Amino acid sequence: MANFTITNLEIIKKSENEITSKDFAKLYGLSINTVKKKFNKLPTHILRDDCLERIVKKWKPARFLEIGPGSGLTTILFLRMGFWGACFEASAESRPTLTTNLQSYIEKIEILESTEGIVPKSFDYLFSFDVIEHIEEDEAVLLQMFQATKQGGGIMLTVPQHRFLWSAVDEHSFHKRRYTRQELIAKVERAGFRIIYIISFVSLMLPLLILSRARRRKTSKKFDLMAELKIGTTLNWTLERIMDFERAIIKLGISLPFGGSLLLLATKQH
């Protein structure tokens, strides 16, 4: 199997609805504990993790490959639920932190130095969260994911949504694109997968995202990405309540057509 065509992952700077503690630990050389003490975890991140956990807990634990795990906090979520497998992080700077964080799970997870040795059809699941938007040739990577997935297996992806939200945040994040729902579905299907589930999330906060992005349409040398996490306790609590309501909507099976991000599940049919 050819190498995953993953570029610009040495410095991943994600949009405001995607930044997590692991990203800032990686970007600024801080420990996870230091980041968590300095910044509140955004409610949107809690919502995303809740969506992932709600879906995965219904699956039979099996072997997975995660592309772009950062420092491994999401990887640990799967490992704690009984899954095992491997992960590949393109950023050499991130690997020491990733190795440290996964040390307690070393018997269940292999940290790959490259993707050259990946055997086709060797993984039950492929995971990639907020990664492929950084890649120019995203369809080539999706095809490689298809090749690595077993028959009957599947992939789970998250990506930023809506082109009209494009702003300096995306430019500083080295994004190549923000996806439309139709675009993501078409690209995943062209790789050979069959879509079984796609949902928008960070939907109820979309008006706030639109306002925020309208103020950041143009890039600036004074742009401060760290400011995205500097939210007060009161605002953080308010946003958490909004996300609680959205979480309840998602649990009811309601899929809204809009939102800051997309979550997609697809299967490789027999």
C-alpha positions as CSV (number, residue, x, y, z in Angstrom):
1,M,0.0,0.0,0.0
2,A,1.3,3.5,-0.9
3,N,2.1,6.1,1.7
4,F,-0.9,8.2,2.8
5,T,-0.5,11.5,1.1
6,I,-0.6,13.5,4.3
7,T,1.0,17.0,4.3
8,N,1.0,20.1,6.5
9,L,0.4,18.0,9.6
10,E,3.6,19.2,11.2
11,I,1.8,22.3,12.3
12,I,-1.9,21.5,12.5
13,K,-3.9,24.6,13.5
14,K,-7.6,23.9,13.5
15,S,-10.6,26.0,13.2
16,E,-12.3,27.3,16.3
17,N,-14.8,24.5,16.5
18,E,-12.1,21.9,16.2
19,I,-9.2,23.0,18.4
20,T,-8.5,20.6,21.3
21,S,-6.1,20.4,24.2
22,K,-4.0,17.9,22.3
23,D,-3.6,20.3,19.3
24,F,-2.2,23.1,21.5
25,A,0.0,20.7,23.4
26,K,1.4,19.7,20.0
27,L,1.6,23.2,18.6
28,Y,3.3,24.9,21.5
29,G,5.3,22.2,23.1
30,L,3.1,22.1,26.3
31,S,2.0,19.1,28.3
32,I,-1.6,18.1,28.1
33,N,-2.0,19.0,31.8
34,T,-0.6,22.5,31.3
35,V,-3.0,23.2,28.4
36,K,-6.0,21.9,30.3
37,K,-5.1,24.2,33.3
38,K,-4.7,27.3,31.1
39,F,-7.7,26.8,28.8
40,N,-11.3,25.6,29.1
41,K,-12.2,22.7,26.8
42,L,-14.6,24.1,24.3
43,P,-18.1,22.7,24.5
44,T,-17.9,21.9,20.8
45,H,-15.1,19.4,21.5
46,I,-17.2,17.8,24.2
47,L,-20.0,17.4,21.7
48,R,-17.7,15.8,19.1
49,D,-16.3,13.3,21.5
50,D,-19.8,12.5,22.7
51,C,-20.9,11.8,19.2
52,L,-17.9,9.5,18.6
53,E,-18.4,7.6,21.8
54,R,-22.2,7.2,21.2
55,I,-21.6,5.7,17.8
56,V,-18.6,3.5,18.6
57,K,-20.1,1.9,21.8
58,K,-22.6,0.2,19.5
59,W,-19.8,-1.4,17.5
60,K,-18.1,-4.7,18.1
61,P,-14.5,-3.9,19.2
62,A,-12.0,-4.8,16.5
63,R,-8.8,-3.6,14.9
64,F,-8.5,0.0,13.8
65,L,-6.1,2.4,12.2
66,E,-6.3,6.1,13.1
67,I,-4.7,8.7,10.8
68,G,-3.5,11.9,12.5
69,P,-4.1,11.1,16.1
70,G,-2.1,14.1,17.4
71,S,-1.3,13.3,21.0
72,G,-3.7,10.4,21.2
73,L,-6.5,11.5,23.4
74,T,-9.2,10.4,21.0
75,T,-7.2,7.2,20.4
76,I,-7.5,6.5,24.1
77,L,-11.2,6.8,23.9
78,F,-11.3,3.8,21.5
79,L,-8.8,1.8,23.4
80,R,-10.8,2.1,26.7
81,M,-13.8,0.8,24.8
82,G,-12.0,-2.4,23.9
83,F,-10.7,-1.6,20.5
84,W,-7.0,-2.2,19.4
85,G,-4.9,-1.4,16.4
86,A,-2.4,1.2,15.1
87,C,-2.1,4.9,14.5
88,F,0.0,7.0,12.2
89,E,1.0,10.6,13.1
90,A,2.9,12.5,10.3
91,S,4.3,15.1,12.7
92,A,7.6,14.0,14.1
93,E,7.3,16.6,16.8
94,S,4.0,15.1,18.0
95,R,5.2,11.5,18.2
96,P,7.0,11.7,21.6
97,T,3.8,13.1,23.2
98,L,1.7,10.5,21.5
99,T,4.1,7.7,22.7
100,T,3.9,9.0,26.2
101,N,0.1,9.3,26.3
102,L,-0.3,5.8,24.9
103,Q,2.3,4.2,27.1
104,S,-0.3,2.6,29.3
105,Y,-2.0,1.0,26.3
106,I,1.2,-0.3,24.5
107,E,-0.1,-3.8,24.3
108,K,-3.2,-2.6,22.4
109,I,-1.8,0.0,20.1
110,E,1.1,0.3,17.6
111,I,2.5,3.7,16.7
112,L,3.5,3.5,13.1
113,E,6.6,5.4,11.8
114,S,5.2,5.3,8.2
115,T,2.4,3.7,6.3
116,E,4.7,1.7,3.9
117,G,4.2,-1.6,5.7
118,I,0.4,-1.4,5.9
119,V,-1.1,-4.6,4.5
120,P,-4.2,-4.1,2.3
121,K,-7.5,-5.1,3.9
122,S,-5.9,-5.4,7.3
123,F,-8.1,-3.1,9.5
124,D,-11.7,-3.3,10.5
125,Y,-12.0,0.4,11.0
126,L,-10.3,3.6,9.7
127,F,-10.6,6.7,11.8
128,S,-9.5,10.2,10.8
129,F,-10.7,13.3,12.7
130,D,-10.2,16.8,11.3
131,V,-7.3,15.7,9.1
132,I,-8.2,15.3,5.4
133,E,-9.1,19.0,5.1
134,H,-5.3,19.7,5.4
135,I,-4.5,17.4,2.5
136,E,-4.3,18.6,-1.1
137,E,-5.0,15.2,-2.6
138,D,-7.7,14.1,-0.2
139,E,-9.3,11.7,-2.6
140,A,-6.0,9.8,-3.0
141,V,-6.0,9.4,0.8
142,L,-9.6,8.2,0.9
143,L,-8.7,5.6,-1.8
144,Q,-5.8,4.4,0.4
145,M,-8.1,4.2,3.3
146,F,-10.4,2.0,1.2
147,Q,-7.5,-0.3,0.3
148,A,-6.5,-0.7,4.0
149,T,-10.1,-1.5,5.1
150,K,-11.3,-5.1,5.4
151,Q,-14.4,-6.1,3.4
152,G,-17.4,-5.3,5.7
153,G,-15.3,-2.8,7.6
154,G,-15.7,1.0,7.6
155,I,-14.4,4.5,8.1
156,M,-15.4,7.3,10.4
157,L,-14.4,10.9,9.5
158,T,-14.9,14.4,10.8
159,V,-14.3,17.5,8.7
160,P,-15.1,21.3,8.8
161,Q,-18.2,22.2,6.9
162,H,-19.5,25.1,4.8
163,R,-17.4,27.1,2.4
164,F,-19.0,30.3,3.5
165,L,-17.3,29.9,6.9
166,W,-13.9,30.2,5.3
167,S,-11.8,32.8,7.0
168,A,-8.3,33.6,8.3
169,V,-8.7,30.8,10.8
170,D,-8.7,28.3,8.0
171,E,-5.7,30.0,6.3
172,H,-3.7,29.9,9.6
173,S,-4.8,26.3,10.0
174,F,-3.4,25.4,6.6
175,H,-6.8,24.1,5.5
176,K,-7.1,23.3,1.8
177,R,-10.9,23.4,2.0
178,R,-14.1,23.3,4.0
179,Y,-16.4,20.7,2.8
180,T,-20.0,20.7,1.7
181,R,-22.1,17.6,2.6
182,Q,-22.5,16.7,-1.1
183,E,-18.7,17.1,-1.8
184,L,-17.7,14.8,1.1
185,I,-20.3,12.1,0.2
186,A,-19.2,12.2,-3.5
187,K,-15.5,11.8,-2.6
188,V,-16.0,9.0,-0.1
189,E,-18.2,7.2,-2.6
190,R,-15.7,7.6,-5.4
191,A,-13.1,5.9,-3.2
192,G,-15.5,2.8,-3.1
193,F,-17.3,3.2,0.2
194,R,-21.0,3.2,0.8
195,I,-22.3,6.0,3.0
196,I,-24.3,4.7,6.0
197,Y,-24.6,7.9,8.1
198,I,-23.7,11.5,7.9
199,I,-24.6,14.3,10.3
200,S,-23.8,17.9,10.9
201,F,-22.8,19.0,14.4
202,V,-22.0,22.3,16.0
203,S,-25.3,23.3,14.4
204,L,-27.0,25.4,17.0
205,M,-23.8,27.6,17.3
206,L,-23.7,28.2,13.6
207,P,-24.9,31.8,13.9
208,L,-22.1,32.5,16.3
209,L,-19.6,30.9,14.0
210,I,-20.8,33.0,11.1
211,L,-20.4,36.2,13.1
212,S,-17.0,35.1,14.3
213,R,-15.8,34.2,10.8
214,A,-17.1,37.4,9.3
215,R,-14.7,39.3,11.6
216,R,-11.8,37.1,10.5
217,R,-12.2,37.0,6.7
218,K,-8.8,38.4,6.0
219,T,-5.5,37.0,7.4
220,S,-3.3,39.2,9.5
221,K,0.2,39.1,10.9
222,K,-1.3,39.9,14.3
223,F,-3.8,37.0,14.1
224,D,-3.8,35.2,17.4
225,L,-5.1,31.6,17.1
226,M,-4.7,31.1,20.9
227,A,-7.5,33.6,21.4
228,E,-9.9,31.0,20.1
229,L,-9.6,29.1,23.4
230,K,-9.6,32.1,25.7
231,I,-13.2,32.0,26.7
232,G,-14.5,32.9,30.1
233,T,-16.2,30.6,32.6
234,T,-19.7,32.1,32.1
235,L,-19.5,31.9,28.3
236,N,-18.1,28.4,28.5
237,W,-21.0,27.4,30.7
238,T,-23.5,29.0,28.3
239,L,-22.1,27.2,25.3
240,E,-22.1,23.9,27.2
241,R,-25.8,24.3,27.8
242,I,-26.3,24.9,24.0
243,M,-24.3,21.8,23.2
244,D,-26.3,19.8,25.8
245,F,-29.4,20.7,23.9
246,E,-27.8,19.8,20.5
247,R,-26.6,16.5,22.0
248,A,-30.2,15.7,22.9
249,I,-31.3,16.5,19.4
250,I,-28.7,14.2,17.9
251,K,-29.6,11.3,20.3
252,L,-33.2,11.6,18.9
253,G,-31.8,10.9,15.5
254,I,-32.4,14.4,14.1
255,S,-29.9,15.4,11.5
256,L,-29.7,19.1,10.7
257,P,-28.5,20.2,7.3
258,F,-26.1,22.8,8.7
259,G,-23.4,22.9,11.3
260,G,-19.7,23.8,11.7
261,S,-18.6,20.2,11.2
262,L,-19.6,17.0,9.5
263,L,-19.3,13.4,10.9
264,L,-19.5,10.6,8.3
265,L,-19.6,6.8,8.6
266,A,-19.2,4.6,5.5
267,T,-18.7,0.9,4.9
268,K,-16.7,-1.3,2.5
269,Q,-19.3,-3.7,1.3
270,H,-18.6,-7.4,0.7
